[in-house]
Amino acid sequence: MRHDLIMVRQRLEPNVENATISELKETARVGTSQTALRCTAIQFLLAGTTCQQVCHDLKVTDRALHKWINAFNHCGIYELIVKKRPRQTRILEGQKAQELL
């Protein structure tokens, strides 16, 4: 097996300057359950918990945790907030749809 082909995931740590633990707690309280999960994960990491332990305790994947850390590091606490996705709009509305049916 060639070791030079194996990609090692870089160890990520949240940027402590982006938010305090109390700010993360406040955001977790006002957001959705997904937002709370993301904020809790970052809180644990800022408190010194390892990525492996956070993944195990919160039952999230390593990949998801790394995405949250990257988002937090690049854009701050507001990037952890889950936003509503736009719904698909109908192409045909009301009378037009009825005529085709």
C-alpha positions in Angstrom: 0.0 0.0 0.0 1.4 3.4 -1.0 1.3 5.8 2.0 1.8 8.8 -0.2 -1.7 8.4 -1.7 -3.4 8.3 1.7 -5.0 11.7 2.4 -4.8 12.6 6.1 -7.6 14.9 7.3 -6.1 18.0 8.8 -7.0 18.5 12.5 -9.4 21.4 12.7 -10.1 23.4 15.8 -12.7 26.2 16.1 -11.4 29.7 16.1 -11.9 30.9 19.7 -12.1 34.5 18.5 -15.3 33.9 16.6 -17.6 33.5 19.6 -17.7 32.8 23.3 -19.3 29.7 24.8 -22.0 31.9 26.3 -22.8 33.4 22.8 -23.0 29.8 21.4 -25.4 28.8 24.2 -27.6 31.8 23.5 -27.7 31.0 19.8 -28.5 27.4 20.5 -31.5 28.5 22.6 -33.1 30.6 19.9 -32.4 28.4 16.9 -33.7 25.1 15.6 -32.6 21.7 17.1 -30.1 21.4 14.3 -28.7 24.9 15.2 -28.5 23.8 18.8 -26.6 20.6 17.9 -24.0 22.6 15.8 -23.6 25.2 18.6 -23.2 22.5 21.2 -20.6 20.7 19.2 -18.5 23.9 18.9 -19.0 24.6 22.6 -17.6 21.1 23.5 -14.6 21.7 21.2 -13.9 25.2 22.7 -14.0 23.5 26.2 -11.3 21.1 25.1 -13.3 18.0 24.1 -11.7 16.0 21.2 -13.4 15.7 17.8 -13.8 12.0 18.3 -15.5 12.4 21.6 -17.9 15.1 20.3 -18.8 12.9 17.3 -19.5 10.0 19.7 -21.4 12.0 22.3 -23.6 13.9 19.8 -23.9 11.0 17.4 -22.7 13.0 14.4 -20.3 12.1 11.7 -16.7 13.3 11.5 -17.5 14.9 8.1 -20.4 16.9 9.5 -18.4 18.1 12.5 -15.6 19.2 10.2 -18.1 21.1 8.0 -19.4 22.9 11.0 -15.9 23.8 12.3 -15.0 25.2 8.8 -18.2 27.2 8.6 -17.6 28.6 12.1 -14.0 29.5 11.4 -14.7 31.2 8.1 -18.0 33.0 8.9 -18.5 32.9 12.6 -21.4 31.9 14.7 -24.1 32.9 12.2 -23.0 30.3 9.8 -24.0 27.6 12.4 -27.7 28.8 12.2 -29.8 26.5 10.0 -31.6 28.6 7.5 -34.9 27.7 5.8 -34.5 26.3 2.3 -36.7 27.9 -0.3 -39.5 25.7 -1.4 -40.0 24.7 -5.0 -42.7 26.9 -6.6 -45.3 25.6 -9.0 -44.7 26.3 -12.6 -48.4 26.4 -13.3 -50.9 27.8 -10.9 -54.7 27.5 -10.4 -56.7 27.8 -13.6 -53.8 26.9 -16.0 -53.1 23.7 -14.1 -56.8 22.8 -14.2 -57.0 23.4 -17.9 -54.2 21.0 -18.6 -55.7 18.3 -16.4 
